[in-house]
Amino acid sequence: MKIRAHAESHVVELDDGSQWQIFPGDLAATLSWQPETDLHLEPSRDRVSSHVLVNAADQSRVRVIAADETWPDGEVKKVLKGG
């Protein structure tokens, strides 16, 4: 899948029309994304995200949830603090 829009740093829209919120701790990994970046969506076994977006070029992974969902209470802070 390719990126259709990435106007907000924490939300990406893919060419299939799906929109995903990027985990705050993973935003730096998205700075190099371009419209031609090839991404793959995979289910996640992570406690904070439902899916991961994988950059096909370098295999970097970012945790995501659907754009209309909210991050689990307290889990974001725990993960960002290393807990």
LUMPASE-352226 format. One record per residue (C-alpha): residue number from 1; x, y, z. Coordinates in pm, 1 decimal, padded with zeros to 6 digits, always signed. Layout:
SITE NUM X Y Z
...
END
This chain:
SITE 1 +00000.0 +00000.0 +00000.0
SITE 2 +00108.2 +00354.1 -00061.9
SITE 3 +00045.8 +00670.1 +00139.0
SITE 4 -00246.1 +00881.0 +00017.5
SITE 5 -00210.9 +01149.8 +00285.9
SITE 6 +00009.9 +01216.5 +00585.4
SITE 7 -00088.2 +01575.1 +00663.1
SITE 8 -00098.5 +01525.6 +01039.1
SITE 9 +00216.4 +01373.5 +01184.1
SITE 10 +00023.9 +01118.0 +01388.6
SITE 11 -00232.8 +01007.7 +01124.5
SITE 12 -00162.7 +00839.3 +00792.2
SITE 13 -00415.8 +00758.2 +00520.8
SITE 14 -00332.1 +00470.5 +00288.9
SITE 15 -00434.5 +00428.4 -00072.5
SITE 16 -00702.4 +00176.8 +00028.8
SITE 17 -00877.2 +00461.1 +00217.7
SITE 18 -00791.8 +00332.3 +00565.6
SITE 19 -00666.4 +00582.3 +00823.2
SITE 20 -00430.5 +00495.0 +01106.6
SITE 21 -00302.4 +00673.0 +01417.6
SITE 22 +00069.2 +00628.1 +01471.0
SITE 23 +00191.6 +00545.3 +01820.6
SITE 24 +00354.8 +00858.9 +01970.6
SITE 25 +00682.5 +00678.4 +02042.2
SITE 26 +00710.5 +00567.2 +01677.2
SITE 27 +00661.2 +00903.8 +01504.8
SITE 28 +01033.1 +00950.5 +01433.0
SITE 29 +01030.7 +00638.1 +01214.5
SITE 30 +00774.8 +00801.6 +00984.3
SITE 31 +00978.2 +01115.7 +00909.0
SITE 32 +01133.0 +00962.5 +00597.6
SITE 33 +00805.3 +00830.6 +00456.7
SITE 34 +00719.2 +00958.0 +00110.1
SITE 35 +00404.0 +00903.8 -00100.4
SITE 36 +00586.3 +00624.2 -00284.5
SITE 37 +00684.8 +00444.2 +00038.4
SITE 38 +00550.5 +00089.3 +00023.1
SITE 39 +00382.1 -00009.3 +00350.0
SITE 40 +00231.7 -00336.9 +00465.7
SITE 41 -00032.9 -00358.0 +00737.3
SITE 42 -00000.8 -00650.5 +00976.6
SITE 43 -00190.0 -00749.6 +01291.9
SITE 44 -00000.8 -00673.5 +01611.7
SITE 45 +00039.2 -00873.1 +01929.3
SITE 46 +00146.7 -00555.6 +02109.9
SITE 47 -00055.1 -00452.0 +02414.2
SITE 48 -00109.1 -00097.5 +02289.5
SITE 49 -00170.0 -00134.2 +01916.3
SITE 50 -00397.4 -00343.9 +01700.3
SITE 51 -00170.2 -00334.8 +01393.8
SITE 52 +00174.9 -00239.7 +01268.9
SITE 53 +00271.7 -00066.1 +00947.6
SITE 54 +00588.9 -00215.5 +00801.2
SITE 55 +00805.3 -00015.9 +00561.0
SITE 56 +00893.9 -00263.9 +00285.1
SITE 57 +01223.4 -00087.7 +00204.3
SITE 58 +01387.9 -00109.0 +00547.1
SITE 59 +01147.5 -00333.8 +00743.6
SITE 60 +01097.4 -00062.2 +01008.0
SITE 61 +00772.1 -00103.2 +01199.4
SITE 62 +00538.4 +00148.6 +01358.4
SITE 63 +00251.9 +00062.7 +01589.5
SITE 64 -00090.3 +00191.0 +01481.3
SITE 65 -00458.1 +00184.3 +01569.5
SITE 66 -00753.6 +00285.7 +01353.1
SITE 67 -00781.2 +00664.7 +01333.1
SITE 68 -01120.1 +00666.0 +01508.1
SITE 69 -00996.4 +00462.9 +01807.1
SITE 70 -00821.3 +00583.0 +02123.0
SITE 71 -00504.9 +00448.8 +02278.0
SITE 72 -00556.4 +00226.6 +02586.0
SITE 73 -00565.5 +00426.1 +02909.4
SITE 74 -00228.5 +00442.6 +03076.8
SITE 75 -00057.8 +00204.5 +02833.5
SITE 76 +00099.5 +00478.1 +02621.3
SITE 77 +00267.4 +00634.5 +02925.8
SITE 78 +00388.2 +00293.9 +03046.5
SITE 79 +00541.8 +00208.7 +02710.2
SITE 80 +00700.0 +00551.7 +02664.2
SITE 81 +00853.5 +00525.8 +03012.7
SITE 82 +00988.6 +00182.8 +02926.9
SITE 83 +00744.5 -00015.0 +03140.5
END
